[in-house]
Amino acid sequence: MFGIFDNKEDPQEAKILFGSTEAVKEQRGERKNPYSGKTVSTYPICHEEDALKALEIAHNAAPLAAKIPLYQRIAWLEDVAAKLRAYQEDFARLIVDEIAKPIQFARAEVQRCAETIELTAKELVRLGGETLPTDVAASGRDALAYYTRVPLGVCVCITPFNFPLNLVAHKIAPALGAGNAVVLKPTPEAPLTAYRLAKLFVDSDYAIKDALSLVYGDAEVGSTLVKSPLPRAVSFTGSVPVGKIITQQAGIKKVSLELGGNAATFIDKDADLESAAAKCAFGAFYNSGQVCISLQRIYVHEEVYESFVALMAAETAKLKTGSPYEEETFMGPLIDEVSRHRAKSWVASAKDEGATVAVGGEEIEGIFPPTVMTGVTDEMKIICEEVFSPIVSLISVSGYDEAIGKINTSPYGLQYSIFTNALDTARRFVRDAACGGVVVNDIPTLRFDIQPYGGTKLSGVGREGPRWALEEFTEIKSVIIF
């Protein structure tokens, strides 16, 4: 098993997993490093027939997976997590190769991925039901009534590029741990990362035969997986347009969607401005702004606005951009040229409408830099839509009421935050913020893998996090015994 990184040929080959059996195809795609342009991995180009084959294998494996005792499923997850830790540097380098995430953050993702799987194993111990008093109503009768949670059967998991390891784990670890069979379709931008993680599951001594399949592709493969009557659940992380298509195609099955956001924070006049600026610079530009909860809108109390703009500009200027392989690099390139040109066009459009660039805005050696915008108005696309790039806008507001009103006008509702030293204001914000998660005195870009994670409105439906994902990947069976 400890040979998945033995092949040092360049580029390295990802393979299809039809259950526990590997397969290759003559037609292959290639993945180039966004920073160097070098081809780092190849993968089979799959089509409808491959998706259908994977689904059929999962359908046949599901009854066995449901019968596997809990101790084996827990041991399976623990084994994969241990091997992830043993291979931490190899996986981190692979993430840098495929998506150009800076190495310090790639290492952090591998650690989080192992933790996510370990947390899922721990939560499996609590995956149960409860007894119910049948004589609570006059119409009731004396009986033993309880409910339990049982596997769904076949689950489809579709994952994005920005966290190509941890977001795969957030789906397949609870789905498999709950006793399901899974078909995984990872992002085309990181095929080898997903393949190597899947191999840890498939090659484990505790693996359930054919419980995990892996296919690659875009719309054709995704639609085939979603429309099929075989899956009982679809879990997707990605864009709103694709999420809408999934809801239209899925039919009657569980659908969990994490569709991004337009994260905002409010800087109150009594906040610690230096601390807030440092945290906001991190939250806005971490992973080149390619995070669903990347800080995009900063509403600042008018009495401290100018001071905060200066502090934010200074903190942003400290961030090192460049090669993702260098230890000190904070931010590398965007995932592709399309994203880079989109970021440039959005800044240009905002400038044409009267906004000002405080820091950044001009591409440097192929990297779109951390960019701070001022003079932004509510109607600008740069503030209304999800930019998914290293651009943050600072807006002056008269106080809390104006800030919360503007924050909540977004059609998204994933995570928001507030910086304040007033307890009453913090409590009001927790109550008023129309979103799935609130952070007080830190950035909305903060996520702990153990917490329930998901949003409202266009940000999606359902929740991730080990405990809540286990609920998404199971259903309740009610029992009455006389």
Secondary structure as a PSIPRED ss2 file (coil, helix, strand):
# PSIPRED VFORMAT (PSIPRED V4.0)

   1 M C   1.000  0.000  0.000
   2 F C   1.000  0.000  0.000
   3 G C   1.000  0.000  0.000
   4 I C   1.000  0.000  0.000
   5 F C   1.000  0.000  0.000
   6 D C   1.000  0.000  0.000
   7 N C   1.000  0.000  0.000
   8 K C   1.000  0.000  0.000
   9 E C   1.000  0.000  0.000
  10 D C   1.000  0.000  0.000
  11 P C   1.000  0.000  0.000
  12 Q E   0.000  0.000  1.000
  13 E E   0.000  0.000  1.000
  14 A C   1.000  0.000  0.000
  15 K C   1.000  0.000  0.000
  16 I E   0.000  0.000  1.000
  17 L E   0.000  0.000  1.000
  18 F E   0.000  0.000  1.000
  19 G C   1.000  0.000  0.000
  20 S C   1.000  0.000  0.000
  21 T E   0.000  0.000  1.000
  22 E E   0.000  0.000  1.000
  23 A E   0.000  0.000  1.000
  24 V C   1.000  0.000  0.000
  25 K C   1.000  0.000  0.000
  26 E C   1.000  0.000  0.000
  27 Q C   1.000  0.000  0.000
  28 R E   0.000  0.000  1.000
  29 G E   0.000  0.000  1.000
  30 E E   0.000  0.000  1.000
  31 R E   0.000  0.000  1.000
  32 K E   0.000  0.000  1.000
  33 N C   1.000  0.000  0.000
  34 P C   1.000  0.000  0.000
  35 Y C   1.000  0.000  0.000
  36 S C   1.000  0.000  0.000
  37 G C   1.000  0.000  0.000
  38 K C   1.000  0.000  0.000
  39 T E   0.000  0.000  1.000
  40 V E   0.000  0.000  1.000
  41 S E   0.000  0.000  1.000
  42 T E   0.000  0.000  1.000
  43 Y E   0.000  0.000  1.000
  44 P E   0.000  0.000  1.000
  45 I C   1.000  0.000  0.000
  46 C C   1.000  0.000  0.000
  47 H C   1.000  0.000  0.000
  48 E H   0.000  1.000  0.000
  49 E H   0.000  1.000  0.000
  50 D H   0.000  1.000  0.000
  51 A H   0.000  1.000  0.000
  52 L H   0.000  1.000  0.000
  53 K H   0.000  1.000  0.000
  54 A H   0.000  1.000  0.000
  55 L H   0.000  1.000  0.000
  56 E H   0.000  1.000  0.000
  57 I H   0.000  1.000  0.000
  58 A H   0.000  1.000  0.000
  59 H H   0.000  1.000  0.000
  60 N H   0.000  1.000  0.000
  61 A H   0.000  1.000  0.000
  62 A H   0.000  1.000  0.000
  63 P H   0.000  1.000  0.000
  64 L H   0.000  1.000  0.000
  65 A H   0.000  1.000  0.000
  66 A H   0.000  1.000  0.000
  67 K H   0.000  1.000  0.000
  68 I C   1.000  0.000  0.000
  69 P C   1.000  0.000  0.000
  70 L H   0.000  1.000  0.000
  71 Y H   0.000  1.000  0.000
  72 Q H   0.000  1.000  0.000
  73 R H   0.000  1.000  0.000
  74 I H   0.000  1.000  0.000
  75 A H   0.000  1.000  0.000
  76 W H   0.000  1.000  0.000
  77 L H   0.000  1.000  0.000
  78 E H   0.000  1.000  0.000
  79 D H   0.000  1.000  0.000
  80 V H   0.000  1.000  0.000
  81 A H   0.000  1.000  0.000
  82 A H   0.000  1.000  0.000
  83 K H   0.000  1.000  0.000
  84 L H   0.000  1.000  0.000
  85 R H   0.000  1.000  0.000
  86 A H   0.000  1.000  0.000
  87 Y C   1.000  0.000  0.000
  88 Q H   0.000  1.000  0.000
  89 E H   0.000  1.000  0.000
  90 D H   0.000  1.000  0.000
  91 F H   0.000  1.000  0.000
  92 A H   0.000  1.000  0.000
  93 R H   0.000  1.000  0.000
  94 L H   0.000  1.000  0.000
  95 I H   0.000  1.000  0.000
  96 V H   0.000  1.000  0.000
  97 D H   0.000  1.000  0.000
  98 E H   0.000  1.000  0.000
  99 I H   0.000  1.000  0.000
 100 A C   1.000  0.000  0.000
 101 K C   1.000  0.000  0.000
 102 P C   1.000  0.000  0.000
 103 I H   0.000  1.000  0.000
 104 Q H   0.000  1.000  0.000
 105 F H   0.000  1.000  0.000
 106 A H   0.000  1.000  0.000
 107 R H   0.000  1.000  0.000
 108 A H   0.000  1.000  0.000
 109 E H   0.000  1.000  0.000
 110 V H   0.000  1.000  0.000
 111 Q H   0.000  1.000  0.000
 112 R H   0.000  1.000  0.000
 113 C H   0.000  1.000  0.000
 114 A H   0.000  1.000  0.000
 115 E H   0.000  1.000  0.000
 116 T H   0.000  1.000  0.000
 117 I H   0.000  1.000  0.000
 118 E H   0.000  1.000  0.000
 119 L H   0.000  1.000  0.000
 120 T H   0.000  1.000  0.000
 121 A H   0.000  1.000  0.000
 122 K H   0.000  1.000  0.000
 123 E H   0.000  1.000  0.000
 124 L H   0.000  1.000  0.000
 125 V C   1.000  0.000  0.000
 126 R C   1.000  0.000  0.000
 127 L C   1.000  0.000  0.000
 128 G C   1.000  0.000  0.000
 129 G C   1.000  0.000  0.000
 130 E E   0.000  0.000  1.000
 131 T E   0.000  0.000  1.000
 132 L E   0.000  0.000  1.000
 133 P C   1.000  0.000  0.000
 134 T C   1.000  0.000  0.000
 135 D C   1.000  0.000  0.000
 136 V C   1.000  0.000  0.000
 137 A C   1.000  0.000  0.000
 138 A C   1.000  0.000  0.000
 139 S C   1.000  0.000  0.000
 140 G C   1.000  0.000  0.000
 141 R C   1.000  0.000  0.000
 142 D C   1.000  0.000  0.000
 143 A C   1.000  0.000  0.000
 144 L E   0.000  0.000  1.000
 145 A E   0.000  0.000  1.000
 146 Y E   0.000  0.000  1.000
 147 Y E   0.000  0.000  1.000
 148 T E   0.000  0.000  1.000
 149 R E   0.000  0.000  1.000
 150 V E   0.000  0.000  1.000
 151 P E   0.000  0.000  1.000
 152 L C   1.000  0.000  0.000
 153 G C   1.000  0.000  0.000
 154 V E   0.000  0.000  1.000
 155 C E   0.000  0.000  1.000
 156 V E   0.000  0.000  1.000
 157 C E   0.000  0.000  1.000
 158 I E   0.000  0.000  1.000
 159 T C   1.000  0.000  0.000
 160 P C   1.000  0.000  0.000
 161 F C   1.000  0.000  0.000
 162 N C   1.000  0.000  0.000
 163 F C   1.000  0.000  0.000
 164 P C   1.000  0.000  0.000
 165 L C   1.000  0.000  0.000
 166 N H   0.000  1.000  0.000
 167 L H   0.000  1.000  0.000
 168 V H   0.000  1.000  0.000
 169 A H   0.000  1.000  0.000
 170 H H   0.000  1.000  0.000
 171 K H   0.000  1.000  0.000
 172 I H   0.000  1.000  0.000
 173 A H   0.000  1.000  0.000
 174 P H   0.000  1.000  0.000
 175 A H   0.000  1.000  0.000
 176 L H   0.000  1.000  0.000
 177 G H   0.000  1.000  0.000
 178 A C   1.000  0.000  0.000
 179 G C   1.000  0.000  0.000
 180 N C   1.000  0.000  0.000
 181 A E   0.000  0.000  1.000
 182 V E   0.000  0.000  1.000
 183 V E   0.000  0.000  1.000
 184 L E   0.000  0.000  1.000
 185 K E   0.000  0.000  1.000
 186 P C   1.000  0.000  0.000
 187 T C   1.000  0.000  0.000
 188 P C   1.000  0.000  0.000
 189 E C   1.000  0.000  0.000
 190 A C   1.000  0.000  0.000
 191 P H   0.000  1.000  0.000
 192 L H   0.000  1.000  0.000
 193 T H   0.000  1.000  0.000
 194 A H   0.000  1.000  0.000
 195 Y H   0.000  1.000  0.000
 196 R H   0.000  1.000  0.000
 197 L H   0.000  1.000  0.000
 198 A H   0.000  1.000  0.000
 199 K H   0.000  1.000  0.000
 200 L H   0.000  1.000  0.000
 201 F H   0.000  1.000  0.000
 202 V H   0.000  1.000  0.000
 203 D H   0.000  1.000  0.000
 204 S C   1.000  0.000  0.000
 205 D C   1.000  0.000  0.000
 206 Y C   1.000  0.000  0.000
 207 A C   1.000  0.000  0.000
 208 I C   1.000  0.000  0.000
 209 K C   1.000  0.000  0.000
 210 D C   1.000  0.000  0.000
 211 A C   1.000  0.000  0.000
 212 L E   0.000  0.000  1.000
 213 S E   0.000  0.000  1.000
 214 L E   0.000  0.000  1.000
 215 V C   1.000  0.000  0.000
 216 Y C   1.000  0.000  0.000
 217 G C   1.000  0.000  0.000
 218 D C   1.000  0.000  0.000
 219 A H   0.000  1.000  0.000
 220 E H   0.000  1.000  0.000
 221 V H   0.000  1.000  0.000
 222 G H   0.000  1.000  0.000
 223 S H   0.000  1.000  0.000
 224 T H   0.000  1.000  0.000
 225 L H   0.000  1.000  0.000
 226 V H   0.000  1.000  0.000
 227 K H   0.000  1.000  0.000
 228 S C   1.000  0.000  0.000
 229 P C   1.000  0.000  0.000
 230 L C   1.000  0.000  0.000
 231 P C   1.000  0.000  0.000
 232 R C   1.000  0.000  0.000
 233 A E   0.000  0.000  1.000
 234 V E   0.000  0.000  1.000
 235 S E   0.000  0.000  1.000
 236 F E   0.000  0.000  1.000
 237 T E   0.000  0.000  1.000
 238 G C   1.000  0.000  0.000
 239 S C   1.000  0.000  0.000
 240 V H   0.000  1.000  0.000
 241 P H   0.000  1.000  0.000
 242 V H   0.000  1.000  0.000
 243 G H   0.000  1.000  0.000
 244 K H   0.000  1.000  0.000
 245 I H   0.000  1.000  0.000
 246 I H   0.000  1.000  0.000
 247 T H   0.000  1.000  0.000
 248 Q H   0.000  1.000  0.000
 249 Q H   0.000  1.000  0.000
 250 A C   1.000  0.000  0.000
 251 G C   1.000  0.000  0.000
 252 I C   1.000  0.000  0.000
 253 K C   1.000  0.000  0.000
 254 K E   0.000  0.000  1.000
 255 V E   0.000  0.000  1.000
 256 S E   0.000  0.000  1.000
 257 L E   0.000  0.000  1.000
 258 E E   0.000  0.000  1.000
 259 L C   1.000  0.000  0.000
 260 G C   1.000  0.000  0.000
 261 G C   1.000  0.000  0.000
 262 N C   1.000  0.000  0.000
 263 A E   0.000  0.000  1.000
 264 A E   0.000  0.000  1.000
 265 T E   0.000  0.000  1.000
 266 F E   0.000  0.000  1.000
 267 I E   0.000  0.000  1.000
 268 D C   1.000  0.000  0.000
 269 K C   1.000  0.000  0.000
 270 D C   1.000  0.000  0.000
 271 A C   1.000  0.000  0.000
 272 D C   1.000  0.000  0.000
 273 L H   0.000  1.000  0.000
 274 E H   0.000  1.000  0.000
 275 S H   0.000  1.000  0.000
 276 A H   0.000  1.000  0.000
 277 A H   0.000  1.000  0.000
 278 A H   0.000  1.000  0.000
 279 K H   0.000  1.000  0.000
 280 C H   0.000  1.000  0.000
 281 A H   0.000  1.000  0.000
 282 F H   0.000  1.000  0.000
 283 G H   0.000  1.000  0.000
 284 A H   0.000  1.000  0.000
 285 F H   0.000  1.000  0.000
 286 Y H   0.000  1.000  0.000
 287 N H   0.000  1.000  0.000
 288 S H   0.000  1.000  0.000
 289 G H   0.000  1.000  0.000
 290 Q C   1.000  0.000  0.000
 291 V C   1.000  0.000  0.000
 292 C C   1.000  0.000  0.000
 293 I C   1.000  0.000  0.000
 294 S C   1.000  0.000  0.000
 295 L E   0.000  0.000  1.000
 296 Q E   0.000  0.000  1.000
 297 R E   0.000  0.000  1.000
 298 I E   0.000  0.000  1.000
 299 Y E   0.000  0.000  1.000
 300 V E   0.000  0.000  1.000
 301 H E   0.000  0.000  1.000
 302 E C   1.000  0.000  0.000
 303 E C   1.000  0.000  0.000
 304 V C   1.000  0.000  0.000
 305 Y H   0.000  1.000  0.000
 306 E H   0.000  1.000  0.000
 307 S H   0.000  1.000  0.000
 308 F H   0.000  1.000  0.000
 309 V H   0.000  1.000  0.000
 310 A H   0.000  1.000  0.000
 311 L H   0.000  1.000  0.000
 312 M H   0.000  1.000  0.000
 313 A H   0.000  1.000  0.000
 314 A H   0.000  1.000  0.000
 315 E H   0.000  1.000  0.000
 316 T H   0.000  1.000  0.000
 317 A H   0.000  1.000  0.000
 318 K C   1.000  0.000  0.000
 319 L C   1.000  0.000  0.000
 320 K C   1.000  0.000  0.000
 321 T E   0.000  0.000  1.000
 322 G C   1.000  0.000  0.000
 323 S C   1.000  0.000  0.000
 324 P C   1.000  0.000  0.000
 325 Y C   1.000  0.000  0.000
 326 E C   1.000  0.000  0.000
 327 E C   1.000  0.000  0.000
 328 E C   1.000  0.000  0.000
 329 T C   1.000  0.000  0.000
 330 F C   1.000  0.000  0.000
 331 M E   0.000  0.000  1.000
 332 G C   1.000  0.000  0.000
 333 P C   1.000  0.000  0.000
 334 L C   1.000  0.000  0.000
 335 I C   1.000  0.000  0.000
 336 D C   1.000  0.000  0.000
 337 E H   0.000  1.000  0.000
 338 V H   0.000  1.000  0.000
 339 S H   0.000  1.000  0.000
 340 R H   0.000  1.000  0.000
 341 H H   0.000  1.000  0.000
 342 R H   0.000  1.000  0.000
 343 A H   0.000  1.000  0.000
 344 K H   0.000  1.000  0.000
 345 S H   0.000  1.000  0.000
 346 W H   0.000  1.000  0.000
 347 V H   0.000  1.000  0.000
 348 A H   0.000  1.000  0.000
 349 S H   0.000  1.000  0.000
 350 A H   0.000  1.000  0.000
 351 K H   0.000  1.000  0.000
 352 D H   0.000  1.000  0.000
 353 E C   1.000  0.000  0.000
 354 G C   1.000  0.000  0.000
 355 A C   1.000  0.000  0.000
 356 T E   0.000  0.000  1.000
 357 V E   0.000  0.000  1.000
 358 A E   0.000  0.000  1.000
 359 V E   0.000  0.000  1.000
 360 G C   1.000  0.000  0.000
 361 G C   1.000  0.000  0.000
 362 E C   1.000  0.000  0.000
 363 E C   1.000  0.000  0.000
 364 I E   0.000  0.000  1.000
 365 E C   1.000  0.000  0.000
 366 G C   1.000  0.000  0.000
 367 I E   0.000  0.000  1.000
 368 F C   1.000  0.000  0.000
 369 P C   1.000  0.000  0.000
 370 P C   1.000  0.000  0.000
 371 T E   0.000  0.000  1.000
 372 V E   0.000  0.000  1.000
 373 M E   0.000  0.000  1.000
 374 T E   0.000  0.000  1.000
 375 G C   1.000  0.000  0.000
 376 V C   1.000  0.000  0.000
 377 T C   1.000  0.000  0.000
 378 D C   1.000  0.000  0.000
 379 E C   1.000  0.000  0.000
 380 M C   1.000  0.000  0.000
 381 K H   0.000  1.000  0.000
 382 I H   0.000  1.000  0.000
 383 I H   0.000  1.000  0.000
 384 C H   0.000  1.000  0.000
 385 E C   1.000  0.000  0.000
 386 E C   1.000  0.000  0.000
 387 V C   1.000  0.000  0.000
 388 F C   1.000  0.000  0.000
 389 S C   1.000  0.000  0.000
 390 P C   1.000  0.000  0.000
 391 I E   0.000  0.000  1.000
 392 V E   0.000  0.000  1.000
 393 S E   0.000  0.000  1.000
 394 L E   0.000  0.000  1.000
 395 I E   0.000  0.000  1.000
 396 S E   0.000  0.000  1.000
 397 V E   0.000  0.000  1.000
 398 S C   1.000  0.000  0.000
 399 G C   1.000  0.000  0.000
 400 Y H   0.000  1.000  0.000
 401 D H   0.000  1.000  0.000
 402 E H   0.000  1.000  0.000
 403 A H   0.000  1.000  0.000
 404 I H   0.000  1.000  0.000
 405 G H   0.000  1.000  0.000
 406 K H   0.000  1.000  0.000
 407 I H   0.000  1.000  0.000
 408 N H   0.000  1.000  0.000
 409 T C   1.000  0.000  0.000
 410 S C   1.000  0.000  0.000
 411 P C   1.000  0.000  0.000
 412 Y E   0.000  0.000  1.000
 413 G E   0.000  0.000  1.000
 414 L C   1.000  0.000  0.000
 415 Q E   0.000  0.000  1.000
 416 Y E   0.000  0.000  1.000
 417 S E   0.000  0.000  1.000
 418 I E   0.000  0.000  1.000
 419 F E   0.000  0.000  1.000
 420 T C   1.000  0.000  0.000
 421 N C   1.000  0.000  0.000
 422 A C   1.000  0.000  0.000
 423 L H   0.000  1.000  0.000
 424 D H   0.000  1.000  0.000
 425 T H   0.000  1.000  0.000
 426 A H   0.000  1.000  0.000
 427 R H   0.000  1.000  0.000
 428 R H   0.000  1.000  0.000
 429 F H   0.000  1.000  0.000
 430 V H   0.000  1.000  0.000
 431 R H   0.000  1.000  0.000
 432 D H   0.000  1.000  0.000
 433 A C   1.000  0.000  0.000
 434 A C   1.000  0.000  0.000
 435 C C   1.000  0.000  0.000
 436 G C   1.000  0.000  0.000
 437 G E   0.000  0.000  1.000
 438 V E   0.000  0.000  1.000
 439 V E   0.000  0.000  1.000
 440 V E   0.000  0.000  1.000
 441 N C   1.000  0.000  0.000
 442 D C   1.000  0.000  0.000
 443 I C   1.000  0.000  0.000
 444 P C   1.000  0.000  0.000
 445 T C   1.000  0.000  0.000
 446 L C   1.000  0.000  0.000
 447 R C   1.000  0.000  0.000
 448 F C   1.000  0.000  0.000
 449 D C   1.000  0.000  0.000
 450 I C   1.000  0.000  0.000
 451 Q C   1.000  0.000  0.000
 452 P C   1.000  0.000  0.000
 453 Y E   0.000  0.000  1.000
 454 G C   1.000  0.000  0.000
 455 G C   1.000  0.000  0.000
 456 T E   0.000  0.000  1.000
 457 K E   0.000  0.000  1.000
 458 L C   1.000  0.000  0.000
 459 S C   1.000  0.000  0.000
 460 G E   0.000  0.000  1.000
 461 V E   0.000  0.000  1.000
 462 G C   1.000  0.000  0.000
 463 R C   1.000  0.000  0.000
 464 E E   0.000  0.000  1.000
 465 G C   1.000  0.000  0.000
 466 P H   0.000  1.000  0.000
 467 R H   0.000  1.000  0.000
 468 W H   0.000  1.000  0.000
 469 A H   0.000  1.000  0.000
 470 L H   0.000  1.000  0.000
 471 E H   0.000  1.000  0.000
 472 E H   0.000  1.000  0.000
 473 F C   1.000  0.000  0.000
 474 T E   0.000  0.000  1.000
 475 E E   0.000  0.000  1.000
 476 I E   0.000  0.000  1.000
 477 K E   0.000  0.000  1.000
 478 S E   0.000  0.000  1.000
 479 V E   0.000  0.000  1.000
 480 I E   0.000  0.000  1.000
 481 I E   0.000  0.000  1.000
 482 F C   1.000  0.000  0.000
